[in-house]
């Protein structure tokens, strides 16, 4: 199982999230707090994650900015479902629990991964995946889960703010 650790721990530099497998650092993720973009380091490879025309994308840092190796697009806002294009396959992402913000990842109807959370007041994403998904792809799916979680938190906060503002008149 992969787990997103606390910033700057487990050998990760300051302002960088460690990606841990059984407590061992296997990758790092430096995610922007303001934009849907990040830099991931998996082994010796650096990945650039971002958003282009509403689609979340990933490319190797050494590639041109318009290159796309991995991508995810939301297929339903109401159902919180996504479609992820990985090399040679499409992954369907379905909500497992809206309340917990967890997802199931399916390839041809077969579950290949499941997200979860760890921690109490500040839950962090986890990902349990089978061996058919390389680590690079698992880290991308974990970032997708982080982005979706942030979007859901922002939407919930906006809803609470609107309800408070509407009730104060």
C-alpha positions in Angstrom: 0.0 0.0 0.0 1.2 3.5 -0.8 0.7 6.3 1.7 1.2 10.0 1.3 3.3 11.0 4.3 3.5 14.3 6.1 5.5 17.1 4.3 9.2 17.0 4.8 9.3 13.6 6.7 10.7 10.2 5.8 13.7 11.7 4.0 11.7 14.0 1.8 12.9 17.6 1.5 11.0 20.5 3.1 7.7 21.3 1.3 7.7 17.9 -0.4 5.3 15.0 0.4 6.9 11.6 0.7 5.2 8.7 -1.0 5.7 5.7 1.3 5.3 1.9 0.8 5.3 0.1 4.1 7.0 3.2 5.7 9.8 3.3 3.1 10.2 6.3 0.8 9.5 5.2 -2.8 8.7 8.6 -4.5 8.1 12.2 -3.7 5.4 14.7 -4.6 5.7 18.4 -4.6 2.2 19.6 -5.0 1.1 23.2 -5.5 -1.4 24.4 -2.9 -3.0 26.9 -5.4 -3.0 25.1 -8.8 -3.6 21.6 -9.9 0.0 20.9 -10.6 2.8 19.0 -9.0 6.3 17.5 -9.6 6.7 13.8 -8.8 10.0 12.0 -8.5 9.7 8.2 -9.0 13.1 6.5 -9.0 15.3 8.6 -11.3 12.4 10.0 -13.4 10.9 13.4 -12.8 7.2 13.8 -13.7 5.3 17.1 -14.3 1.6 16.9 -13.4 -0.8 19.6 -14.4 -4.1 20.6 -15.9 -4.7 21.4 -19.6 -8.1 22.3 -20.9 -9.8 20.6 -17.9 -7.8 17.4 -18.2 -5.2 16.4 -15.6 -2.0 15.3 -17.4 1.4 13.9 -16.7 4.6 14.0 -18.7 8.2 13.4 -18.1 10.0 16.6 -17.1 12.4 16.2 -20.1 9.6 16.2 -22.6 8.0 19.2 -24.3 5.2 20.9 -22.4 2.5 19.7 -24.8 3.5 16.0 -24.3 1.1 13.7 -22.5 2.0 10.3 -21.0 -0.9 9.9 -18.6 -4.2 11.8 -18.4 -7.4 11.8 -16.3 -10.7 13.5 -17.2 -13.8 13.8 -15.1 -16.7 11.9 -16.7 -19.4 12.8 -14.1 -19.3 15.5 -11.5 -22.4 14.2 -9.7 -21.0 10.6 -9.5 -17.4 11.8 -8.9 -16.3 9.4 -11.7 -13.2 9.8 -13.8 -11.5 8.1 -16.8 -7.7 7.7 -16.7 -5.7 6.9 -19.8 -2.6 4.9 -19.0 -0.2 3.3 -21.5 -2.2 0.5 -23.2 -5.3 0.7 -21.0 -8.1 2.9 -19.7 -8.9 3.0 -16.0 -12.4 3.8 -14.8 -12.4 5.6 -11.5 -15.6 5.3 -9.4 -16.5 6.7 -6.0 -16.4 4.1 -3.2 -17.4 6.5 -0.5 -18.3 10.2 -1.1 -18.1 10.8 2.6 -14.6 9.4 2.9 -13.5 10.6 -0.6 -12.3 7.1 -1.6 -12.3 5.5 -5.1 -12.2 2.2 -6.9 -10.0 1.9 -10.0 -11.2 -0.6 -12.6 -9.7 -1.9 -15.8 -12.2 -3.9 -18.0 -14.5 -4.2 -14.9 -11.7 -5.7 -12.8 -10.6 -3.7 -9.7 -6.8 -2.9 -9.9 -6.6 -0.4 -7.1 -8.5 1.2 -4.2 -7.9 4.5 -2.5 -8.3 5.2 1.2 -7.1 7.6 3.8 -5.0 7.6 6.9 -4.6 10.1 9.7 -7.2 11.7 11.9 -7.7 15.5 11.6 -5.7 15.8 8.5 -6.3 12.6 6.5 -3.8 11.7 3.8 -4.5 9.6 0.7 -3.5 5.9 0.5 -3.6 3.6 -2.5 -3.7 -0.2 -2.5 -2.9 -1.4 -6.0 -2.1 -4.8 -7.6 1.2 -5.5 -9.4 -0.3 -4.7 -12.9 0.1 -1.0 -12.2 3.7 0.3 -12.3 4.8 2.6 -9.4 4.8 5.7 -11.8 1.1 5.1 -12.6 0.2 4.4 -8.9 1.8 7.8 -7.9 -0.3 9.5 -10.7 -3.5 7.9 -9.3 -2.5 9.0 -5.8 -2.1 12.6 -7.1 -5.5 12.4 -8.8 -7.0 11.3 -5.5 -5.3 14.3 -3.8 -6.7 16.7 -6.4 -10.2 15.3 -6.2 -10.1 15.5 -2.4 -9.0 19.1 -2.5 -11.8 19.9 -5.0 -14.4 18.3 -2.8 -13.1 20.1 0.3 -13.3 23.4 -1.6 -16.8 22.7 -2.8 -17.9 21.8 0.7 -16.4 25.0 2.1 -18.0 27.1 -0.6 -21.4 25.5 0.2 -21.0 26.2 4.0 -19.9 29.8 3.2 -22.9 30.3 1.0 -25.3 28.9 3.6 -23.8 31.1 6.3 -23.9 34.2 4.1 -27.5 33.4 3.0 -28.6 32.8 6.6 -27.1 36.0 7.9 -29.5 38.4 6.1 
